[in-house]
C-alpha cells in the first residue's frame, strides 16, 4: 500500500544539545515504510531525545525530519501525524478507556457515529472491548499500555513511536505484550519505531536495529547482522556478553589471541592497527584443568571459576585467567547441573572458534 | 497471594489483628488534630450554643447571661428577625461573590505561574505568599491608601482629568469584595498551583501527538484533572468569605456589615452575649448548609 521508495521516517544531521550536554550529535537515519525499527542504547545515549524530536515535543538545534516524504521539523506535534506510546502510559485519568481512545478522533472532528465505530475497532484490536467504560486506574499495567496503544493508533498515524513501552511491566507480561504489538503491527501495517535499552527486546522485536551511543548511531542493521557482525566494541558489548581480547592479526586470515593461547580463524575483515578479537561466551568450552593431555593439551588456558551464573537452560562461568584477564564461558545445559562451581580449577578451550576483529 | 494463604492457615485472623493494630496507630496519628478540634472548636461551639438559649443577664450579676434559664425560643425569634436575615443575606452574597471572583482570578493566574520557569516563577510564588506575611490591618489600610477619596487611584484619575470629584471606591460592595479577594486569593492560588504541578507532562505530550493544540492539551491534561482541587479551593475561599470581618468593618459601611461584624458589636461593644451567641450559631449553621450543598450534589452525582 505505502510507497516502498519513500522512507516512513528520514532523519538527517539531527542534533540537540542541553546546555553543555550534546544529546544528539548529527544523526542520519531512514526507517522503511511498514518496518519495525528499534532504537537501542543505554540511558543517556540520546534515543529518547531522538524520539521526542521526531514527535515534535522538542525542537532540534540542527537537522531535518521527514515523515513519509514530508518535512515536519517545523510543525507542532499535533500536525505531524505521529502516534506515541509512553513508558508510563500517560492515559488521561479522568476519562474512560473509550474516551481515551476516542480523544485523537475528536481532535480530528470525526463524526460521532464513525468515532464510536473506530473506537470499538481499536479496542477489539487490543482485545479490550469489554473494558471500554473503565477508568485507567481500574486497569492493570498491561491493560493500560494496550489502551495507550489503541489510543495512539486510532487516528491512523503515519508513524508509531513507542518509548520504552514495556519497561514498567514484569517479564512475562512484557513478552506477551511484545508479541501482541507484533500481531497488531501485522494487522495494521503501521511503521513502528521502538525505543529501548533492552537488547533482547530489540533483537526479538525489530526488523532492523539502530544502536545509539553518546548521541551517535553506531550501527544500523538487521538483528542477526548487528549480533553477528558488531561494528564496534561498544555494539559488541552492549548487544550481549562478549569477550573482547587483545589479538594480533596473522597472515592467512587468522589472528593470535594471547588470552586463549591460540590462533583463531577470522570471520570478516581485519581492521588496520591495534585490534581486539570478539569471542562470544557460548563459543568457548571449559574443561577440568589437566584433562585433555596429548595433542590437544596446548589448546586449554588455565583459570579459576569465580562465579557460575545458572540460568536454567545454560550456565555462564566467569573465569579468572592466570594472566589476570576475566573470561566469560557459557555452556548449554539441556539437563543436569553445571559441571563447575566457584573455585574450580579449569581450562578454557577455544579450538578453531571463529572470531571477529574490531579496532581496539 | 494464594500460596501465602495456604502456607499460613491462620492468616485471615492475623490479618484482621494487624489491620486493627494499624487502625489503632492511625488513631494516634489524628490525635493531635482531634484534640485541637475538640478543645478549640467543639467545646467553645457547644458553649456558644448553650449561651444562645440562655436567659438575659440578671441585673447585678457579673455574667452577661443567665444559664439557669433555658430559652429555646431565642433562636426561632432571631431567625425571623429582618435585620438578621438581611445581614445573613449580605454575608452569603459577599462570600459567594468573593468566591466567584477569586476563582475567576485564581485559575488563570495559577496556570500562568505553573507555566512560568526559573527565577520568574520564584518571584510569582513569592508574590502570592508575601501579602500573607503582612498584618491584615496594615494590608487593609494599604487598600484604603489606594481606594480612598484622596487615594492613589482617585488622585490619579483626577490628575488625568478623567473625573471631577473622587469616585466612591470604598464603603461599598466593590471595596469589600476587592479586599476580601486580596486577603483570600493566596489560598485558592496555592491549592490550584499544587494541583496543576501534579499534572503529568507526558499526558500533555500525548494529547499534542493526538492532535490537540497547546491550549486544548493544557485544558485536557492540567486544568481538567485539577477540578476536584478547584472544588476544594472554592470551598476554602467560600469559608473565608463567609467569615469576612475586618474587611467589611474597615472598608465597608453598615449595609456591608457581615454576621461576624454584628457578632463582634453585640458581644464586645453592646455586651449582649445571648444575642451574639445566637447570631454566631445560626450564622455557622447557615454557612455550613451552603457549603455542604454542592458537596452533597457532587457525591450524589458520583454514586
Interface residues (C-beta under 8 A of the other chain):
Chain A: X52 X55 X56 X57 X76 X77 X78 X80 X82 X83 X84 X86 X88 X90 X91 X92 X93 X94 X103 X104 X107 X108 X148 X151 X152 X155
Chain B: X200 X202 X203 X205 X206 X207 X208 X209 X210 X211 X212 X213 X214 X216 X217 X220 X221 X224 X225 X227
